[in-house]
Amino acid sequence: MSGCPHTSATAATAAGAPLVLDGTARDLHGEATALRALGAAPATVLPGGIPARTITDPGLARRLLSSSRVSKDAHRHWPEWIEGRVPADWELVTWVAVRNALSAYGDEHRRLRKALGPGFTHRRVKAFAEPITAITTQLLDDLAATALAEPGGEVDLRDRFAWILPLQVANLLLGVPEQLHDGFRKHIGSLFDTSLTPEAAASEAAAVYGLLNDLVTLKSATPGDDVTSDLIASHRTGDLTEQELLDSLLLLIGAGHETTVNLIGSLVINLLNNPEQLAALTSGSAEWTDAIEESLRHQAPIATIIPRFAVEDFTDEETDESFRAGEMIAVNYAAINRDPGTHGEDAHEFDITRETRGDHMAFGHGVHYCLGAPLARLEVSIALPALFARFPELAPAYGPEGPAPLPSIISNGPLTLPVRLGRPAEAPAD
C-alpha cells in the first residue's frame, strides 16, 4: 500500500481507472480541474493506495456534509479499518485513528464538540483581539529591524510571520508553556505533509503526541484559564477519555493553526499579485473582509479533507451519484470553491469584488463546520492590514510561477513566502 506511486494530476485515467492523487501536490489546482471534469464524485486513489470518492460539486458536498448517511468515524463505519486491513504504517493513519470531534459521528460528535465549545465563545474570541494585535506588532517590529539592517534583502514571510502568529495565538488559547513552543513549531506541520514516507510520518506523529503528553502533564500541575485546562477538567470528571483529551488538543493546535497560516500566506500572495486590489484595500476604498473571503474561496486553506464514510448504500437524487456503505469519501474544497457554475468562468482568478466571494466552504459545512473560523478571521483581519501598513513597499521575491506549494493534498498554502520588505513605515503609536 505505502509503495503506491504518485502520479501527476494531468495523467489520463485509462478506461475509467481512478485518478491517483499526487501526494506532493505539485499542481493542486490543475488536479482539482481534472477532478471536476470527471464528475461530481469521481473515483480516486489517496496517497498510500487507499481508494476514495472525491467530491467536487458544491451542491453534492453540502448535502453529504449535512447528512446522517455520511460519517467521519472510521472506528464505526470503515470496514477496512474495523477489520484491520489498513496497514499501521499508512501515511495518513493519524487522520482516521484519532478520537476527537473531527472524526466522530452522531452523539459522539456532539459530546466531543461540546467539550471544545467554551474555548470558542464570542466573548472568548473577542478577547483575543488585544493579544493578537500585540503579537502582530512584535513580529512586525522584528521584521522592521531586519529590513533596516539588510535593505533590499529577502525574508521568508511564512517563516517569520504567517507561521508564527497563528501558533502563538494557539499557544495562548491552549496555555502552552514557553518550553514547548519550539517543539510544536518544529513538528505540527508534518501532520499535513502527504509526501512523507510511512516511517517519517510515524516518527513525526510520535513526536507530536510526545509534546501533547508533556503539555497535559505540565497543565495538570499548573492549570490556568485556557482550553487545555478545561479539557483536562473534562477528562478528570470522566467526560473525556485520555485519548480523546490528547486528540482534541491535536485538533486544536494542528488543524486550527494550519488553516490560518495558509490563509495569511495565500492572501499575501494574492494581493502582491494583484496590486490594484491591494491599493483599493490600503486606501480604504475596499474592505479587508471582502479580501479575506475571496482568498478563502480562491485558495481554500484545506484543499481536501479526509475521511468520511457512507453509513449505508444510498444515491444522491440530484447528481445520481451512488455510494456504497463503508466507501471512503474525500471532499475537495479546492475544486468546490472554484466551481464555474457558482463563481463563473473566471473562478480561477482572485477578485475581491466578486459577488460570490462569500459563497465558499473553506471552513467546511454542516455539523463539522470549523469552530475556530471566527478566530482565524479575526487574526487575519488584524494581521494583514498591519503588515501592509508597516511595509508599504512589500514586494514578491518569487518568480512568476509563485512560491513552491506545500507537499500536501490536504493543506493548501505556500511552502515558503520569499519577499522584499522595503523601507518600513513608522510603527503606529500606542
MOMOSUL-V289588 format. One record per helix or strand. SS is the DSSP state (@ for helix, = for strand). FROM is the first residue (numbers start at 1). TO is the last residue. If there is no record, write none. Layout:
ss-><SS	SS>
from-><FROM	FROM>
to-><TO	TO>
This chain:
ss-><@	=	@	=	=	@	=	@	@	@	@	@	@	@	=	@	@	@	@	@	@	@	=	=	=	=	=	@	@	@	@	=	=	=	=	=>
from-><14	19	28	41	50	58	70	74	79	94	101	106	122	128	154	157	178	198	227	242	275	288	302	304	314	321	328	333	340	366	373	395	405	411	414	418>
to-><16	20	38	46	55	65	71	77	82	97	103	120	126	149	156	174	192	221	236	272	283	298	302	310	316	323	332	336	343	368	390	396	405	411	414	420>
